[in-house]
Structures are given as structure tokens and as C-alpha cells.
């Protein structure tokens, strides 16, 4: 990169002979004809920048205002979750999953429990299945709400952010009533759930779900045919179907490009095959189609929520397997056998059989996969997170090539990254 | 699903001895492939009309607590048209250099996945266009964190970590020239430069 040294005289005030202030104009010394550099410029964005949605650092090579090359630098939030998991019992890993994709904490909890159950061969109860579906779909809605709000802010529409966060707040109140926490929920346990929903909770969620689509209508009225929104998103950051598969994209990023792959439909878990819902598929693979796909996914998730509430069965919440499910506290304090199970589970953990299990679920950002390898002890040999945000972000350089710098902001927003998950 | 994935039989017919063994764990089929043939096997699985494993879900590695066991590189494949999952593994003996051929020419998405495996396990992917660390910083000198001989709290003491952070050559990491690697070669750490130049 060529460097150019320009010296400036300082514009200081002084007094002339008459006592009037003398102003020296601020100008470049020996300016002459301005030299316009034609070589490429490197611009650093982040790691602390509101439009990078976390501690993402992008180094951008620009030709004028056109992006020639983007080099993402990740890892600023690396916490070694996978390493930590190797030193913990399966249930002790659940709090770590809250902190990876913290916008969809409940969905991560569910995936971890499912992976551990697949490894250990545990059947869960019907009530637990339906509650987990509710947890997953609430997570999806919350995550897409944050996505829509922050992306709209990046592209200059502030009110969408307020509308979306208002709805998110109502859902967080419900989550708090259920789990006692808003973001770090740790709602599942291997073989069951941490707690059942409180009385009247289902009715509150139903009331919310009936009203919520009208908020989406408002937002779509504001954005879907808005000239500015269209100008900033249509034909920006296009990925064809072949490219999307080539880059292993998943979730709305993949489906906006027209690839019909949704883990809920293609490899159903938690009985998703019994729910009536559509998977929205885009055509053009641009930022606008990703917006449409996510908006429609919120509507479909609301449909699933209402169906799940209708069928929420009574009955036990946790699997009847004293090896893995803690006995109720009252029994642990009064019954010798229950106390022994309690003690052994807490002190020794649950030993998983030798083997390995990969469990992929459809997270808001794409296919989240937890891969456990066990050597027969209570702690996994390897806990791998297949991070959808990380893998989707890998396509950012490809999507931004040839676009304007301002489009980079729109494209980066459309990837919907959560740095907690990218860096893990 | 307790039967082997049907791709195993066709793989054995086509690649013979290179398909070391196959097994089922928790309903998923795992195929162990000789490491020299991993690229060929994956290319065939991706393109053969009857297989169509066109979606690379994940690449990762596993090291066992038993130090005698080889390190495994794990490829999770998915066929979008056929809706079938297959896990392909290559065992890398610890006596030999940890190397396997890259699959970035088959799937562009493998780029970051392989960089992460290199960063965390120290497995080199030969022919990778840009094999730099990704989650740790480039002049991180404590090794590869997910290896079993790497202590949970890191290899260096807290005071040594602080000392290294304070004496680090910030220009080598933070300057923009570092990124256009050619011009910035003299600024790069010795080890990284050697690695990039041998590619």
C-alpha cells in the first residue's frame, strides 16, 4: 500500500499590528493539484462496531467504494466451550450451550438433551416432547425478531427495532416465568426438563401467539414494499442454490437460495412430522429473500406453537429412568434409595455407553449439530458443536465481492451471526 | 435403523481395501477410510449418481483419551435429494505427520472447517489455499487447544500468558499489511511465514 505524507499548518490565531486577530486558513502545505490515489484501500471494520453484530472484525479491500475482498477475523469471543465440555458431565454441559447461541438458548438446550439421549438410548415422555417443541419455536421467533430489528436498524429503519423488541420482551417474560432466567435458560435435562411450565402459562402464550401475526403484518406493511428497503436488499449478496450448497449454508440462508432443506422436515425429531407447517423457500438468494423467509418462518412457528399448545398432554414430564433423571427433592430427602440415585448422579454423573451420536436440529440460524463421542465414562471424549453461524459466515467474502461497502453491512446483517456461537 | 447404510457396500466394491471397516453407532453408519483415499472417496460420494452426498455438514476431529488410539478426522455428509446421512472417518496415526488432503476443491465451505481443525488439533490439510489459524490468533504459541495433552487452563502459567500478551509484537498482528500477506511477509511471525511459504 502506498503511503502519502501530508503536512498541515495549524490554524492558530494571532494579532496583527492593529490588534485584530489574524486567522491562518487550515490548508495543506504546498497542496498543489490533489493527488488521487488509484490503488486499493484497506479498511478495518470492527471488532467493536455496531454493524458487525458482535466482536467480528472485517478487513475490507476497496477499489473506490467497491469491495474487492473481505477477510473476516473471528475468535475474539473464543471461550473453549468444546474443551470445557470434555471435563463435565452431560447435564453440566447444558449451561454452556446457553452461552453459545445466546439468542436461541432454549433451542440449544433441547439439541444437547436430544444428542445425549440419542447417545444413551433414552425415550422421553410425550409432554416433554411437546414442551421442547414449544421451547424451540419460541427460540426461533425470538431470534428472528432480534434479526429483523437489528437488520432494519442497520438499513435505517429504526421503528421496526422497537416493535420487534417489544414482542421479544413479552416472550422473555414468559420464558422467565418458566425457567427463572431470560437469556441463560438451561431449560432441559437429559431425559426431561428442568421444570414444568407454571399454571396459566399456556394460556398466556396462546394469547400472545394469537395476536403476534398482526405485528408481523405491521412490519411487512412498513418494509416489504418500501422503496428504500427494496433498494438496499434486492439483488444484494446473491447466492445461487449450487453456491449455497457448496458453502454448506443452512437455515434461512440456504432456503432463501431455493434449496429445500429443513431438518424438521427432512430428518424429523420431537415429532415435527406430525405438525402442520410450511417451510418457506426463496428464489433469488438475495438479502430480500432472506428477509421474506425469516418473516414467514415466524408465522409458521406461531402456527406450530398454537398446535403444540392444543395438544400439550398431561402426564409425567421426565422419563422414568432413575439412572439419568434426578428424583424429586422431597423423595431424595426421605427415601434412602432416591437419595442414593441423587448422590450418584450428582457426584459421578451418568455414564454413556461407548459410541458416538450426531444430533442435528433446525436452529434459527441453520442446522445446529451436537456430536458426542463417548468412551463409556460420564464425561464425553469429544463434544463438537456444528455451528451454523460460523459456517454461514464463511460465505461472507464470496457474497460481498463486487458490492458496495454499504451493501456489505446489509449482507453481513442478513447472515444473522451470533458471535458467541461463531467463536464458541 | 440398525442396518448399514447401503453406500457402504458400493464403496467397498469400488474402493476395496481402502475402506477399512464400517460400523453403526446410535443408528448412524460410520465408514473408516484409508487416509490417502479420503479425497477420492468423498469426491465419488459427492458426484456418483447413486450416492449424491452433495452437502458437507461438518468436518471435525476426535482425539481419544487413550493415547495409543489414532486421531480421527470426521466428515459428516448429507444427501439433500436422498435424505441420507453418512459419516466418513480417516484415522491418522500419531507416529506419522498429521496430514490429510483438503476437500476445499469439492466444497468451498470446507475452507473454514479445515482451518478450525488445524487450529484446534494441528492437523494439516495439504493443498488448502489458506491454512491459517481461525479461532486463536496467528502468533498463539501454546499449541493446539483441543489436543488431549493440552491442559484445560492452557500450557503457560497465568503470569507467563500475561507476560507474552504484554510483550507481543502488536504490529505483527494488528497491522493491515499483515493481511495482504505478500507485502507484509517480513512482519509475520517466523513460524507462520515458513508455513505459508511452503504451501
Interface residues (C-beta under 8 A of the other chain):
Chain A: X1 X42 X44 X59 X61 X71 X74 X75 X78 X80 X82 X83 X84 X87 X118 X119 X121 X243 X245 X246 X247 X248 X249 X259 X260 X261 X266 X267 X355 X356 X357 X358 X360 X367 X369 X371 X373 X375 X381 X382 X384 X386 X390 X391 X393 X394 X395 X398 X423 X424
Chain B: X25 X26 X27 X28 X30 X54 X55 X56 X57 X58 X60 X62 X63 X64 X65 X66 X74 X76 X80 X83 X85 X87 X107 X108 X109 X110 X111 X112 X113 X116 X120 X133 X134 X135 X136 X137 X145 X146 X150 X152 X176 X177 X179 X180 X183
